Amino acid sequence: MEALYFNVNDGYLEGIVRGYRSAILNTTHYLNLTQCETLDDLKLQLSATDYGNFLANEPSPIAASTIHEKATQKLVEEFKYVRSNAMPTLSQFLDYLTYAYMIDNVVLLITGTLHERDTNELLERCHPLGVFDAMPALCAVTNVTELYETVMVETPLAPYFRKISVTDIDELNIEIIRNTLYKAYLEDFYDYCKRIGGVTGELMSEILEFEADRRTINITINSFETELSRDDRAKLFPELGKLYPDGHTKLARADSLDHVKAIVEEYRPFFDTTLNSFGGAATSEAKTLDDRFFEYEKNIIMSNIYSQLPKYVTNSPETKKERQPPVSETTKKFVPDFVTGILEETVKDSTKVYASKLKDKVLLLDNPLKTSNEKKKRKHSKKRVRSMSAKEKRETKIYEIPKECHRYELFIPLNELWLQYIDELYGTSSPAHFTQKLLKADFHGAILTVSRSRCASYIGVTGINIHETENVFKLITKDNVLKVIPKGHSVFTFLLRDHMFTLYGDQFRFRSAARAAKKFKNKPTIDL
């Protein structure tokens, strides 16, 4: 019974998020974008990705701000869709992610009110993830007192404003207010993740602890040569992180950058590789302290994402080998046995030759020309290598497989090798983009199933494809029967990464080698 309810709460959203993950631009996409000379070229390149035509209705010339606005809109729509379909625990977690944007938006409105600016204009500058239902009500206030009372009553940030009085809100204290709100927010979010526990509590604790340490260090450095006392500085430090509590006590008394560097041992390398303003060496590769913090935070988040997603969605060197399909012992022995069997005809100790000269080495199968004279001779030679005619191939039965070899288990290694090949071809692309690659893929070793056919006896036949010609697939079934299935008037399917892919035989009637070099055009699906 437990299996019936496995992932019943989050299964749908997990599939949605995996789809979002596969739509993220990869290295190839970014390489193509770097070749764009205009924003219109960039628009064209993006249209070939999962971003689709989200800029299609924008007139040329396109502004960079328009691309930023549309990309942000897409992010917000996807985030809201996930949150609206989430269970209560996950929904609350996603709400916490928006609170940081709410804090920045409210502080922006407070600053605008203090300077008597039109709050309706400020509302347009607010981040959409930080917009809440009572946001329009904040635009109707005329002074700071009304704004404070509205925030205390109408917004999710009310609990964080309890330590702030209306008399504290002035232009000089605006950054203190921001840091006070962030302190309360981080502590509340941290406690919530700890209550959830499990993997969420473990991974989010690491992220939030680093964020607390980052804010603590920045508050310390920015408070130098200001009127902020050491006690008031300490009150702004979030009570969590690797620096808490001993590091906080020392940082509250720090009065110079060198003192800070001596206290934060774990983050000291960040200071040694930054610009002169932070005491580092000025080089062409120098980065600011905030750059280093951002890069480190990005690495933490990406590491946590990859640790939770299936191995096949990652393409790092560490996981590339792990994501390969399992290979049986039969497959591992296939290549050395096959090569040594051929070598036995020409050498005495074939096993020794294979181990010393062939194993784990890259071989150039063509016969390379060693000297420049030989290259010139071949270049000017009119003699061509003669290939076998179709009649000679039929007479020699070069493509016929002996009946005694019609055994399914003999071709399992071929299927396992094909799974490795097709998994590498899939990479991190989405199923929609992968279908374009399938047009030129090799299917020798694939397990194909006839899902539709004009001949009823073919429907349901499943087997390993051991030979593909222009017009047929030859499948060996588990019953050790060789089935010759015509491509014409047949539809084939195969399963990969929990996705079912369909091959329309009528549009696939090419030899495997010819199909790899052919340019395909979009055609309508032809009924059988």
Salt bridges, closest charged atoms under 4 A:
GLU14 OE2 - ARG18 NH2 2.49
ASP50 OD1 - HIS433 NE2 3.56
GLU58 OE2 - LYS70 NZ 3.33
GLU78 OE2 - LYS74 NZ 2.64
ASP95 OD1 - ARG83 NH1 3.11
ASP104 OD1 - ARG178 NH1 3.04
GLU171 OE2 - HIS115 NE2 3.25
GLU175 OE1 - ARG178 NE 3.31
GLU187 OE2 - LYS183 NZ 2.90
GLU211 OE2 - ARG214 NH2 2.67
GLU211 OE2 - ARG215 NH1 3.79
ASP232 OD1 - LYS235 NZ 3.99
GLU239 OE2 - LYS183 NZ 3.86
ASP255 OD1 - HIS259 ND1 3.94
GLU266 OE1 - LYS242 NZ 3.51
ASP272 OD1 - LYS261 NZ 3.78
GLU295 OE1 - LYS287 NZ 3.00
GLU295 OE1 - ARG292 NH1 3.97
GLU322 OE1 - LYS311 NZ 3.79
GLU329 OE2 - LYS332 NZ 3.71
GLU392 OE2 - ARG386 NH2 3.01
GLU409 OE2 - ARG407 NE 3.17
ASP423 OD2 - ARG323 NE 3.71
ASP423 OD1 - ARG497 NH2 2.97
GLU424 OE2 - LYS320 NZ 3.38
GLU424 OE1 - ARG323 NH2 3.61
ASP442 OD1 - HIS444 ND1 2.89
GLU468 OE2 - LYS487 NZ 2.78
GLU468 OE2 - ARG515 NH1 2.63
ASP506 OD1 - ARG509 NH1 3.89
ASP527 OD1 - ARG452 NH2 3.13
